[in-house]
Amino acid sequence: MNYQLMKANARTLLRNLGEDRAGVTAIEYGLIAGLIAVALVVTLGALGGNLNAVFSAISGAVGTA
């Protein structure tokens, strides 16, 4: 086997993997989307009772009109 060629191919492969940023960008977008989803769940969970009261009041006002 030609170990020099294998060594050069390994270096080229590692250099190309180090320069590839597409996977990192996808992971970053996934983390951002996950954080937004968690923030929405927490916010809507905290405001759920208040929103239910508001929509019930609106429903009652529309029903009597």
mmCIF file as Biopython writes it, N, C-alpha, C and O atoms, coordinates in Angstrom:
data_model
#
loop_
_atom_site.group_PDB
_atom_site.id
_atom_site.type_symbol
_atom_site.label_atom_id
_atom_site.label_alt_id
_atom_site.label_comp_id
_atom_site.label_asym_id
_atom_site.label_entity_id
_atom_site.label_seq_id
_atom_site.pdbx_PDB_ins_code
_atom_site.Cartn_x
_atom_site.Cartn_y
_atom_site.Cartn_z
_atom_site.occupancy
_atom_site.B_iso_or_equiv
_atom_site.auth_seq_id
_atom_site.auth_asym_id
_atom_site.pdbx_PDB_model_num
ATOM 1   N N  . MET A ? 1  ? 0.848   -1.187 0.000  1.0 0.0 1  A 1 
ATOM 2   C CA . MET A ? 1  ? 0.000   0.000  0.000  1.0 0.0 1  A 1 
ATOM 3   C C  . MET A ? 1  ? 0.886   1.241  0.000  1.0 0.0 1  A 1 
ATOM 4   O O  . MET A ? 1  ? 1.996   1.248  0.532  1.0 0.0 1  A 1 
ATOM 5   N N  . ASN A ? 2  ? 0.362   2.258  -0.603 1.0 0.0 2  A 1 
ATOM 6   C CA . ASN A ? 2  ? 1.089   3.513  -0.667 1.0 0.0 2  A 1 
ATOM 7   C C  . ASN A ? 2  ? 0.636   4.391  0.501  1.0 0.0 2  A 1 
ATOM 8   O O  . ASN A ? 2  ? -0.382  5.078  0.421  1.0 0.0 2  A 1 
ATOM 9   N N  . TYR A ? 3  ? 1.406   4.353  1.577  1.0 0.0 3  A 1 
ATOM 10  C CA . TYR A ? 3  ? 1.020   5.074  2.784  1.0 0.0 3  A 1 
ATOM 11  C C  . TYR A ? 3  ? 1.099   6.586  2.617  1.0 0.0 3  A 1 
ATOM 12  O O  . TYR A ? 3  ? 0.361   7.325  3.268  1.0 0.0 3  A 1 
ATOM 13  N N  . GLN A ? 4  ? 1.987   7.044  1.752  1.0 0.0 4  A 1 
ATOM 14  C CA . GLN A ? 4  ? 2.079   8.491  1.510  1.0 0.0 4  A 1 
ATOM 15  C C  . GLN A ? 4  ? 0.798   9.002  0.858  1.0 0.0 4  A 1 
ATOM 16  O O  . GLN A ? 4  ? 0.302   10.073 1.208  1.0 0.0 4  A 1 
ATOM 17  N N  . LEU A ? 5  ? 0.272   8.241  -0.080 1.0 0.0 5  A 1 
ATOM 18  C CA . LEU A ? 5  ? -0.977  8.631  -0.755 1.0 0.0 5  A 1 
ATOM 19  C C  . LEU A ? 5  ? -2.148  8.593  0.216  1.0 0.0 5  A 1 
ATOM 20  O O  . LEU A ? 5  ? -2.992  9.488  0.214  1.0 0.0 5  A 1 
ATOM 21  N N  . MET A ? 6  ? -2.198  7.555  1.045  1.0 0.0 6  A 1 
ATOM 22  C CA . MET A ? 6  ? -3.265  7.462  2.042  1.0 0.0 6  A 1 
ATOM 23  C C  . MET A ? 6  ? -3.189  8.617  3.031  1.0 0.0 6  A 1 
ATOM 24  O O  . MET A ? 6  ? -4.216  9.169  3.426  1.0 0.0 6  A 1 
ATOM 25  N N  . LYS A ? 7  ? -1.983  8.983  3.429  1.0 0.0 7  A 1 
ATOM 26  C CA . LYS A ? 7  ? -1.783  10.088 4.367  1.0 0.0 7  A 1 
ATOM 27  C C  . LYS A ? 7  ? -2.228  11.413 3.738  1.0 0.0 7  A 1 
ATOM 28  O O  . LYS A ? 7  ? -2.860  12.239 4.396  1.0 0.0 7  A 1 
ATOM 29  N N  . ALA A ? 8  ? -1.891  11.604 2.462  1.0 0.0 8  A 1 
ATOM 30  C CA . ALA A ? 8  ? -2.296  12.825 1.759  1.0 0.0 8  A 1 
ATOM 31  C C  . ALA A ? 8  ? -3.817  12.871 1.615  1.0 0.0 8  A 1 
ATOM 32  O O  . ALA A ? 8  ? -4.420  13.931 1.780  1.0 0.0 8  A 1 
ATOM 33  N N  . ASN A ? 9  ? -4.442  11.731 1.308  1.0 0.0 9  A 1 
ATOM 34  C CA . ASN A ? 9  ? -5.898  11.692 1.190  1.0 0.0 9  A 1 
ATOM 35  C C  . ASN A ? 9  ? -6.566  11.984 2.530  1.0 0.0 9  A 1 
ATOM 36  O O  . ASN A ? 9  ? -7.587  12.670 2.574  1.0 0.0 9  A 1 
ATOM 37  N N  . ALA A ? 10 ? -6.005  11.474 3.615  1.0 0.0 10 A 1 
ATOM 38  C CA . ALA A ? 10 ? -6.557  11.726 4.939  1.0 0.0 10 A 1 
ATOM 39  C C  . ALA A ? 10 ? -6.450  13.211 5.278  1.0 0.0 10 A 1 
ATOM 40  O O  . ALA A ? 10 ? -7.384  13.796 5.827  1.0 0.0 10 A 1 
ATOM 41  N N  . ARG A ? 11 ? -5.327  13.809 4.957  1.0 0.0 11 A 1 
ATOM 42  C CA . ARG A ? 11 ? -5.158  15.255 5.208  1.0 0.0 11 A 1 
ATOM 43  C C  . ARG A ? 11 ? -6.178  16.064 4.409  1.0 0.0 11 A 1 
ATOM 44  O O  . ARG A ? 11 ? -6.802  16.989 4.929  1.0 0.0 11 A 1 
ATOM 45  N N  . THR A ? 12 ? -6.334  15.701 3.143  1.0 0.0 12 A 1 
ATOM 46  C CA . THR A ? 12 ? -7.294  16.417 2.292  1.0 0.0 12 A 1 
ATOM 47  C C  . THR A ? 12 ? -8.708  16.269 2.848  1.0 0.0 12 A 1 
ATOM 48  O O  . THR A ? 12 ? -9.464  17.239 2.892  1.0 0.0 12 A 1 
ATOM 49  N N  . LEU A ? 13 ? -9.063  15.072 3.269  1.0 0.0 13 A 1 
ATOM 50  C CA . LEU A ? 13 ? -10.393 14.829 3.827  1.0 0.0 13 A 1 
ATOM 51  C C  . LEU A ? 13 ? -10.608 15.659 5.087  1.0 0.0 13 A 1 
ATOM 52  O O  . LEU A ? 13 ? -11.650 16.298 5.236  1.0 0.0 13 A 1 
ATOM 53  N N  . LEU A ? 14 ? -9.645  15.655 5.984  1.0 0.0 14 A 1 
ATOM 54  C CA . LEU A ? 14 ? -9.784  16.423 7.228  1.0 0.0 14 A 1 
ATOM 55  C C  . LEU A ? 14 ? -9.847  17.920 6.957  1.0 0.0 14 A 1 
ATOM 56  O O  . LEU A ? 14 ? -10.597 18.640 7.615  1.0 0.0 14 A 1 
ATOM 57  N N  . ARG A ? 15 ? -9.062  18.390 5.991  1.0 0.0 15 A 1 
ATOM 58  C CA . ARG A ? 15 ? -9.079  19.819 5.647  1.0 0.0 15 A 1 
ATOM 59  C C  . ARG A ? 15 ? -10.448 20.201 5.083  1.0 0.0 15 A 1 
ATOM 60  O O  . ARG A ? 15 ? -10.998 21.247 5.431  1.0 0.0 15 A 1 
ATOM 61  N N  . ASN A ? 16 ? -10.994 19.350 4.212  1.0 0.0 16 A 1 
ATOM 62  C CA . ASN A ? 16 ? -12.311 19.635 3.625  1.0 0.0 16 A 1 
ATOM 63  C C  . ASN A ? 16 ? -13.412 19.607 4.687  1.0 0.0 16 A 1 
ATOM 64  O O  . ASN A ? 16 ? -14.322 20.436 4.657  1.0 0.0 16 A 1 
ATOM 65  N N  . LEU A ? 17 ? -13.337 18.666 5.616  1.0 0.0 17 A 1 
ATOM 66  C CA . LEU A ? 17 ? -14.329 18.620 6.686  1.0 0.0 17 A 1 
ATOM 67  C C  . LEU A ? 17 ? -14.237 19.848 7.584  1.0 0.0 17 A 1 
ATOM 68  O O  . LEU A ? 17 ? -15.255 20.355 8.057  1.0 0.0 17 A 1 
ATOM 69  N N  . GLY A ? 18 ? -13.037 20.316 7.815  1.0 0.0 18 A 1 
ATOM 70  C CA . GLY A ? 18 ? -12.846 21.504 8.645  1.0 0.0 18 A 1 
ATOM 71  C C  . GLY A ? 18 ? -13.369 22.766 8.001  1.0 0.0 18 A 1 
ATOM 72  O O  . GLY A ? 18 ? -13.769 23.702 8.693  1.0 0.0 18 A 1 
ATOM 73  N N  . GLU A ? 19 ? -13.369 22.797 6.675  1.0 0.0 19 A 1 
ATOM 74  C CA . GLU A ? 19 ? -13.820 23.987 5.953  1.0 0.0 19 A 1 
ATOM 75  C C  . GLU A ? 19 ? -15.316 23.976 5.678  1.0 0.0 19 A 1 
ATOM 76  O O  . GLU A ? 19 ? -15.879 25.018 5.341  1.0 0.0 19 A 1 
ATOM 77  N N  . ASP A ? 20 ? -15.976 22.836 5.810  1.0 0.0 20 A 1 
ATOM 78  C CA . ASP A ? 20 ? -17.401 22.711 5.512  1.0 0.0 20 A 1 
ATOM 79  C C  . ASP A ? 20 ? -18.217 23.307 6.655  1.0 0.0 20 A 1 
ATOM 80  O O  . ASP A ? 20 ? -18.143 22.831 7.788  1.0 0.0 20 A 1 
ATOM 81  N N  . ARG A ? 21 ? -18.987 24.340 6.362  1.0 0.0 21 A 1 
ATOM 82  C CA . ARG A ? 21 ? -19.778 25.024 7.385  1.0 0.0 21 A 1 
ATOM 83  C C  . ARG A ? 21 ? -21.276 24.797 7.234  1.0 0.0 21 A 1 
ATOM 84  O O  . ARG A ? 21 ? -22.048 25.312 8.043  1.0 0.0 21 A 1 
ATOM 85  N N  . ALA A ? 22 ? -21.707 24.055 6.240  1.0 0.0 22 A 1 
ATOM 86  C CA . ALA A ? 22 ? -23.137 23.871 5.988  1.0 0.0 22 A 1 
ATOM 87  C C  . ALA A ? 22 ? -23.806 23.133 7.143  1.0 0.0 22 A 1 
ATOM 88  O O  . ALA A ? 22 ? -24.913 23.497 7.539  1.0 0.0 22 A 1 
ATOM 89  N N  . GLY A ? 23 ? -23.173 22.125 7.680  1.0 0.0 23 A 1 
ATOM 90  C CA . GLY A ? 23 ? -23.744 21.378 8.791  1.0 0.0 23 A 1 
ATOM 91  C C  . GLY A ? 23 ? -23.862 22.214 10.043 1.0 0.0 23 A 1 
ATOM 92  O O  . GLY A ? 23 ? -24.836 22.095 10.786 1.0 0.0 23 A 1 
ATOM 93  N N  . VAL A ? 24 ? -22.871 23.063 10.282 1.0 0.0 24 A 1 
ATOM 94  C CA . VAL A ? 24 ? -22.887 23.923 11.453 1.0 0.0 24 A 1 
ATOM 95  C C  . VAL A ? 24 ? -24.042 24.909 11.362 1.0 0.0 24 A 1 
ATOM 96  O O  . VAL A ? 24 ? -24.724 25.163 12.356 1.0 0.0 24 A 1 
ATOM 97  N N  . THR A ? 25 ? -24.265 25.462 10.182 1.0 0.0 25 A 1 
ATOM 98  C CA . THR A ? 25 ? -25.360 26.414 9.992  1.0 0.0 25 A 1 
ATOM 99  C C  . THR A ? 25 ? -26.701 25.737 10.233 1.0 0.0 25 A 1 
ATOM 100 O O  . THR A ? 25 ? -27.580 26.321 10.867 1.0 0.0 25 A 1 
ATOM 101 N N  . ALA A ? 26 ? -26.871 24.528 9.743  1.0 0.0 26 A 1 
ATOM 102 C CA . ALA A ? 26 ? -28.136 23.809 9.946  1.0 0.0 26 A 1 
ATOM 103 C C  . ALA A ? 26 ? -28.369 23.542 11.432 1.0 0.0 26 A 1 
ATOM 104 O O  . ALA A ? 26 ? -29.496 23.667 11.911 1.0 0.0 26 A 1 
ATOM 105 N N  . ILE A ? 27 ? -27.330 23.180 12.153 1.0 0.0 27 A 1 
ATOM 106 C CA . ILE A ? 27 ? -27.464 22.942 13.588 1.0 0.0 27 A 1 
ATOM 107 C C  . ILE A ? 27 ? -27.837 24.233 14.306 1.0 0.0 27 A 1 
ATOM 108 O O  . ILE A ? 27 ? -28.678 24.225 15.204 1.0 0.0 27 A 1 
ATOM 109 N N  . GLU A ? 28 ? -27.218 25.337 13.914 1.0 0.0 28 A 1 
ATOM 110 C CA . GLU A ? 28 ? -27.544 26.622 14.540 1.0 0.0 28 A 1 
ATOM 111 C C  . GLU A ? 28 ? -29.004 26.984 14.315 1.0 0.0 28 A 1 
ATOM 112 O O  . GLU A ? 28 ? -29.684 27.418 15.245 1.0 0.0 28 A 1 
ATOM 113 N N  . TYR A ? 29 ? -29.495 26.812 13.090 1.0 0.0 29 A 1 
ATOM 114 C CA . TYR A ? 29 ? -30.902 27.115 12.804 1.0 0.0 29 A 1 
ATOM 115 C C  . TYR A ? 29 ? -31.828 26.199 13.603 1.0 0.0 29 A 1 
ATOM 116 O O  . TYR A ? 29 ? -32.872 26.637 14.085 1.0 0.0 29 A 1 
ATOM 117 N N  . GLY A ? 30 ? -31.454 24.953 13.739 1.0 0.0 30 A 1 
ATOM 118 C CA . GLY A ? 30 ? -32.247 24.024 14.534 1.0 0.0 30 A 1 
ATOM 119 C C  . GLY A ? 30 ? -32.306 24.430 15.998 1.0 0.0 30 A 1 
ATOM 120 O O  . GLY A ? 30 ? -33.363 24.354 16.623 1.0 0.0 30 A 1 
ATOM 121 N N  . LEU A ? 31 ? -31.172 24.862 16.547 1.0 0.0 31 A 1 
ATOM 122 C CA . LEU A ? 31 ? -31.149 25.317 17.938 1.0 0.0 31 A 1 
ATOM 123 C C  . LEU A ? 31 ? -31.990 26.577 18.129 1.0 0.0 31 A 1 
ATOM 124 O O  . LEU A ? 31 ? -32.700 26.705 19.126 1.0 0.0 31 A 1 
ATOM 125 N N  . ILE A ? 32 ? -31.913 27.501 17.181 1.0 0.0 32 A 1 
ATOM 126 C CA . ILE A ? 32 ? -32.713 28.727 17.267 1.0 0.0 32 A 1 
ATOM 127 C C  . ILE A ? 32 ? -34.202 28.387 17.217 1.0 0.0 32 A 1 
ATOM 128 O O  . ILE A ? 32 ? -34.985 28.919 18.004 1.0 0.0 32 A 1 
ATOM 129 N N  . ALA A ? 33 ? -34.595 27.507 16.300 1.0 0.0 33 A 1 
ATOM 130 C CA . ALA A ? 33 ? -36.004 27.112 16.197 1.0 0.0 33 A 1 
ATOM 131 C C  . ALA A ? 33 ? -36.462 26.428 17.482 1.0 0.0 33 A 1 
ATOM 132 O O  . ALA A ? 33 ? -37.582 26.655 17.940 1.0 0.0 33 A 1 
ATOM 133 N N  . GLY A ? 34 ? -35.614 25.603 18.058 1.0 0.0 34 A 1 
ATOM 134 C CA . GLY A ? 34 ? -35.956 24.940 19.318 1.0 0.0 34 A 1 
ATOM 135 C C  . GLY A ? 34 ? -36.135 25.926 20.452 1.0 0.0 34 A 1 
ATOM 136 O O  . GLY A ? 34 ? -37.072 25.801 21.241 1.0 0.0 34 A 1 
ATOM 137 N N  . LEU A ? 35 ? -35.250 26.905 20.544 1.0 0.0 35 A 1 
ATOM 138 C CA . LEU A ? 35 ? -35.371 27.919 21.595 1.0 0.0 35 A 1 
ATOM 139 C C  . LEU A ? 35 ? -36.632 28.753 21.428 1.0 0.0 35 A 1 
ATOM 140 O O  . LEU A ? 35 ? -37.287 29.092 22.414 1.0 0.0 35 A 1 
ATOM 141 N N  . ILE A ? 36 ? -36.976 29.086 20.191 1.0 0.0 36 A 1 
ATOM 142 C CA . ILE A ? 36 ? -38.208 29.842 19.944 1.0 0.0 36 A 1 
ATOM 143 C C  . ILE A ? 36 ? -39.420 29.011 20.349 1.0 0.0 36 A 1 
ATOM 144 O O  . ILE A ? 36 ? -40.361 29.539 20.940 1.0 0.0 36 A 1 
ATOM 145 N N  . ALA A ? 37 ? -39.406 27.720 20.037 1.0 0.0 37 A 1 
ATOM 146 C CA . ALA A ? 37 ? -40.526 26.847 20.406 1.0 0.0 37 A 1 
ATOM 147 C C  . ALA A ? 37 ? -40.667 26.761 21.922 1.0 0.0 37 A 1 
ATOM 148 O O  . ALA A ? 37 ? -41.781 26.816 22.443 1.0 0.0 37 A 1 
ATOM 149 N N  . VAL A ? 38 ? -39.564 26.628 22.625 1.0 0.0 38 A 1 
ATOM 150 C CA . VAL A ? 38 ? -39.613 26.562 24.091 1.0 0.0 38 A 1 
ATOM 151 C C  . VAL A ? 38 ? -40.138 27.874 24.660 1.0 0.0 38 A 1 
ATOM 152 O O  . VAL A ? 38 ? -40.947 27.865 25.589 1.0 0.0 38 A 1 
ATOM 153 N N  . ALA A ? 39 ? -39.690 28.998 24.116 1.0 0.0 39 A 1 
ATOM 154 C CA . ALA A ? 39 ? -40.167 30.298 24.590 1.0 0.0 39 A 1 
ATOM 155 C C  . ALA A ? 39 ? -41.670 30.446 24.361 1.0 0.0 39 A 1 
ATOM 156 O O  . ALA A ? 39 ? -42.379 30.964 25.223 1.0 0.0 39 A 1 
ATOM 157 N N  . LEU A ? 40 ? -42.159 29.994 23.206 1.0 0.0 40 A 1 
ATOM 158 C CA . LEU A ? 40 ? -43.592 30.072 22.933 1.0 0.0 40 A 1 
ATOM 159 C C  . LEU A ? 40 ? -44.396 29.203 23.893 1.0 0.0 40 A 1 
ATOM 160 O O  . LEU A ? 40 ? -45.438 29.631 24.390 1.0 0.0 40 A 1 
ATOM 161 N N  . VAL A ? 41 ? -43.927 28.003 24.155 1.0 0.0 41 A 1 
ATOM 162 C CA . VAL A ? 41 ? -44.645 27.103 25.062 1.0 0.0 41 A 1 
ATOM 163 C C  . VAL A ? 41 ? -44.707 27.700 26.459 1.0 0.0 41 A 1 
ATOM 164 O O  . VAL A ? 41 ? -45.756 27.671 27.102 1.0 0.0 41 A 1 
ATOM 165 N N  . VAL A ? 42 ? -43.596 28.238 26.931 1.0 0.0 42 A 1 
ATOM 166 C CA . VAL A ? 42 ? -43.564 28.827 28.271 1.0 0.0 42 A 1 
ATOM 167 C C  . VAL A ? 42 ? -44.463 30.051 28.340 1.0 0.0 42 A 1 
ATOM 168 O O  . VAL A ? 42 ? -45.222 30.210 29.296 1.0 0.0 42 A 1 
ATOM 169 N N  . THR A ? 43 ? -44.384 30.917 27.337 1.0 0.0 43 A 1 
ATOM 170 C CA . THR A ? 43 ? -45.193 32.144 27.330 1.0 0.0 43 A 1 
ATOM 171 C C  . THR A ? 43 ? -46.682 31.831 27.241 1.0 0.0 43 A 1 
ATOM 172 O O  . THR A ? 43 ? -47.482 32.382 27.997 1.0 0.0 43 A 1 
ATOM 173 N N  . LEU A ? 44 ? -47.051 30.952 26.324 1.0 0.0 44 A 1 
ATOM 174 C CA . LEU A ? 44 ? -48.466 30.624 26.183 1.0 0.0 44 A 1 
ATOM 175 C C  . LEU A ? 44 ? -48.983 29.849 27.385 1.0 0.0 44 A 1 
ATOM 176 O O  . LEU A ? 44 ? -50.151 29.977 27.749 1.0 0.0 44 A 1 
ATOM 177 N N  . GLY A ? 45 ? -48.136 29.056 27.995 1.0 0.0 45 A 1 
ATOM 178 C CA . GLY A ? 45 ? -48.541 28.355 29.216 1.0 0.0 45 A 1 
ATOM 179 C C  . GLY A ? 45 ? -48.812 29.317 30.353 1.0 0.0 45 A 1 
ATOM 180 O O  . GLY A ? 45 ? -49.756 29.133 31.122 1.0 0.0 45 A 1 
ATOM 181 N N  . ALA A ? 46 ? -47.982 30.346 30.458 1.0 0.0 46 A 1 
ATOM 182 C CA . ALA A ? 46 ? -48.162 31.331 31.523 1.0 0.0 46 A 1 
ATOM 183 C C  . ALA A ? 46 ? -49.384 32.210 31.277 1.0 0.0 46 A 1 
ATOM 184 O O  . ALA A ? 46 ? -50.068 32.606 32.221 1.0 0.0 46 A 1 
ATOM 185 N N  . LEU A ? 47 ? -49.654 32.511 30.024 1.0 0.0 47 A 1 
ATOM 186 C CA . LEU A ? 47 ? -50.769 33.399 29.691 1.0 0.0 47 A 1 
ATOM 187 C C  . LEU A ? 47 ? -52.047 32.647 29.340 1.0 0.0 47 A 1 
ATOM 188 O O  . LEU A ? 47 ? -53.056 33.275 29.019 1.0 0.0 47 A 1 
ATOM 189 N N  . GLY A ? 48 ? -52.029 31.334 29.391 1.0 0.0 48 A 1 
ATOM 190 C CA . GLY A ? 48 ? -53.169 30.531 28.949 1.0 0.0 48 A 1 
ATOM 191 C C  . GLY A ? 48 ? -54.459 30.865 29.670 1.0 0.0 48 A 1 
ATOM 192 O O  . GLY A ? 48 ? -55.504 30.999 29.034 1.0 0.0 48 A 1 
ATOM 193 N N  . GLY A ? 49 ? -54.406 31.003 30.973 1.0 0.0 49 A 1 
ATOM 194 C CA . GLY A ? 49 ? -55.614 31.324 31.735 1.0 0.0 49 A 1 
ATOM 195 C C  . GLY A ? 49 ? -56.168 32.691 31.381 1.0 0.0 49 A 1 
ATOM 196 O O  . GLY A ? 49 ? -57.379 32.860 31.236 1.0 0.0 49 A 1 
ATOM 197 N N  . ASN A ? 50 ? -55.283 33.662 31.243 1.0 0.0 50 A 1 
ATOM 198 C CA . ASN A ? 50 ? -55.722 35.011 30.886 1.0 0.0 50 A 1 
ATOM 199 C C  . ASN A ? 50 ? -56.323 35.047 29.483 1.0 0.0 50 A 1 
ATOM 200 O O  . ASN A ? 50 ? -57.333 35.712 29.254 1.0 0.0 50 A 1 
ATOM 201 N N  . LEU A ? 51 ? -55.698 34.330 28.543 1.0 0.0 51 A 1 
ATOM 202 C CA . LEU A ? 51 ? -56.238 34.299 27.183 1.0 0.0 51 A 1 
ATOM 203 C C  . LEU A ? 51 ? -57.601 33.611 27.147 1.0 0.0 51 A 1 
ATOM 204 O O  . LEU A ? 51 ? -58.491 34.036 26.410 1.0 0.0 51 A 1 
ATOM 205 N N  . ASN A ? 52 ? -57.767 32.574 27.922 1.0 0.0 52 A 1 
ATOM 206 C CA . ASN A ? 52 ? -59.049 31.882 27.989 1.0 0.0 52 A 1 
ATOM 207 C C  . ASN A ? 52 ? -60.135 32.820 28.507 1.0 0.0 52 A 1 
ATOM 208 O O  . ASN A ? 52 ? -61.254 32.815 27.993 1.0 0.0 52 A 1 
ATOM 209 N N  . ALA A ? 53 ? -59.816 33.621 29.516 1.0 0.0 53 A 1 
ATOM 210 C CA . ALA A ? 53 ? -60.790 34.569 30.061 1.0 0.0 53 A 1 
ATOM 211 C C  . ALA A ? 53 ? -61.150 35.637 29.027 1.0 0.0 53 A 1 
ATOM 212 O O  . ALA A ? 53 ? -62.313 36.020 28.908 1.0 0.0 53 A 1 
ATOM 213 N N  . VAL A ? 54 ? -60.157 36.114 28.285 1.0 0.0 54 A 1 
ATOM 214 C CA . VAL A ? 54 ? -60.415 37.146 27.275 1.0 0.0 54 A 1 
ATOM 215 C C  . VAL A ? 54 ? -61.313 36.582 26.168 1.0 0.0 54 A 1 
ATOM 216 O O  . VAL A ? 54 ? -62.280 37.228 25.763 1.0 0.0 54 A 1 
ATOM 217 N N  . PHE A ? 55 ? -60.995 35.389 25.685 1.0 0.0 55 A 1 
ATOM 218 C CA . PHE A ? 55 ? -61.804 34.811 24.603 1.0 0.0 55 A 1 
ATOM 219 C C  . PHE A ? 55 ? -63.210 34.452 25.100 1.0 0.0 55 A 1 
ATOM 220 O O  . PHE A ? 55 ? -64.170 34.531 24.333 1.0 0.0 55 A 1 
ATOM 221 N N  . SER A ? 56 ? -63.341 34.068 26.350 1.0 0.0 56 A 1 
ATOM 222 C CA . SER A ? 56 ? -64.678 33.795 26.896 1.0 0.0 56 A 1 
ATOM 223 C C  . SER A ? 56 ? -65.495 35.079 26.966 1.0 0.0 56 A 1 
ATOM 224 O O  . SER A ? 56 ? -66.687 35.075 26.661 1.0 0.0 56 A 1 
ATOM 225 N N  . ALA A ? 57 ? -64.859 36.177 27.366 1.0 0.0 57 A 1 
ATOM 226 C CA . ALA A ? 57 ? -65.550 37.460 27.425 1.0 0.0 57 A 1 
ATOM 227 C C  . ALA A ? 57 ? -65.974 37.911 26.027 1.0 0.0 57 A 1 
ATOM 228 O O  . ALA A ? 57 ? -67.082 38.414 25.843 1.0 0.0 57 A 1 
ATOM 229 N N  . ILE A ? 58 ? -65.105 37.734 25.062 1.0 0.0 58 A 1 
ATOM 230 C CA . ILE A ? 58 ? -65.430 38.105 23.678 1.0 0.0 58 A 1 
ATOM 231 C C  . ILE A ? 58 ? -66.577 37.236 23.168 1.0 0.0 58 A 1 
ATOM 232 O O  . ILE A ? 58 ? -67.505 37.739 22.535 1.0 0.0 58 A 1 
ATOM 233 N N  . SER A ? 59 ? -66.514 35.945 23.440 1.0 0.0 59 A 1 
ATOM 234 C CA . SER A ? 59 ? -67.557 35.021 23.009 1.0 0.0 59 A 1 
ATOM 235 C C  . SER A ? 59 ? -68.896 35.401 23.633 1.0 0.0 59 A 1 
ATOM 236 O O  . SER A ? 59 ? -69.927 35.368 22.962 1.0 0.0 59 A 1 
ATOM 237 N N  . GLY A ? 60 ? -68.882 35.758 24.900 1.0 0.0 60 A 1 
ATOM 238 C CA . GLY A ? 60 ? -70.116 36.162 25.574 1.0 0.0 60 A 1 
ATOM 239 C C  . GLY A ? 60 ? -70.674 37.444 25.000 1.0 0.0 60 A 1 
ATOM 240 O O  . GLY A ? 60 ? -71.886 37.574 24.824 1.0 0.0 60 A 1 
ATOM 241 N N  . ALA A ? 61 ? -69.786 38.408 24.702 1.0 0.0 61 A 1 
ATOM 242 C CA . ALA A ? 61 ? -70.236 39.690 24.141 1.0 0.0 61 A 1 
ATOM 243 C C  . ALA A ? 61 ? -70.814 39.494 22.729 1.0 0.0 61 A 1 
ATOM 244 O O  . ALA A ? 61 ? -71.812 40.120 22.371 1.0 0.0 61 A 1 
ATOM 245 N N  . VAL A ? 62 ? -70.194 38.640 21.951 1.0 0.0 62 A 1 
ATOM 246 C CA . VAL A ? 62 ? -70.677 38.395 20.586 1.0 0.0 62 A 1 
ATOM 247 C C  . VAL A ? 62 ? -71.995 37.612 20.650 1.0 0.0 62 A 1 
ATOM 248 O O  . VAL A ? 62 ? -72.892 37.844 19.839 1.0 0.0 62 A 1 
ATOM 249 N N  . GLY A ? 63 ? -72.112 36.705 21.593 1.0 0.0 63 A 1 
ATOM 250 C CA . GLY A ? 63 ? -73.325 35.902 21.697 1.0 0.0 63 A 1 
ATOM 251 C C  . GLY A ? 63 ? -74.532 36.727 22.115 1.0 0.0 63 A 1 
ATOM 252 O O  . GLY A ? 63 ? -75.652 36.411 21.713 1.0 0.0 63 A 1 
ATOM 253 N N  . THR A ? 64 ? -74.339 37.779 22.914 1.0 0.0 64 A 1 
ATOM 254 C CA . THR A ? 64 ? -75.453 38.610 23.354 1.0 0.0 64 A 1 
ATOM 255 C C  . THR A ? 64 ? -75.773 39.725 22.354 1.0 0.0 64 A 1 
ATOM 256 O O  . THR A ? 64 ? -76.813 40.373 22.470 1.0 0.0 64 A 1 
ATOM 257 N N  . ALA A ? 65 ? -74.911 39.949 21.393 1.0 0.0 65 A 1 
ATOM 258 C CA . ALA A ? 65 ? -75.141 41.058 20.437 1.0 0.0 65 A 1 
ATOM 259 C C  . ALA A ? 65 ? -76.096 40.683 19.346 1.0 0.0 65 A 1 
ATOM 260 O O  . ALA A ? 65 ? -76.388 41.500 18.473 1.0 0.0 65 A 1 
#
